[in-house]
Amino acid sequence: MKRGSAVSVGFSVGISMSVLFSVIFCKVLESRAGIGVGICFGIALGVLTFVMFRAYRKKK
């Protein structure tokens, strides 16, 4: 997998997870603090996905 595609997959996973977690935590916490939590989880999962795809690419 090329580096550009790993970055795009990481960004897409991060953005989708941040939106998903923001909606879930805003409904559960009933406050705007869920937006920050969602963004933090989205960034963490996006970076994790990028690192996993990068390691997979180096392995081949």
Secondary structure, DSSP 8 states (H G I E B T S, - for coil): --HHHHHHHHHHHHHHHHHHHHHHHHHHH-STHHHHHHHHHHHHHHHHHHHHHHHHHHH-
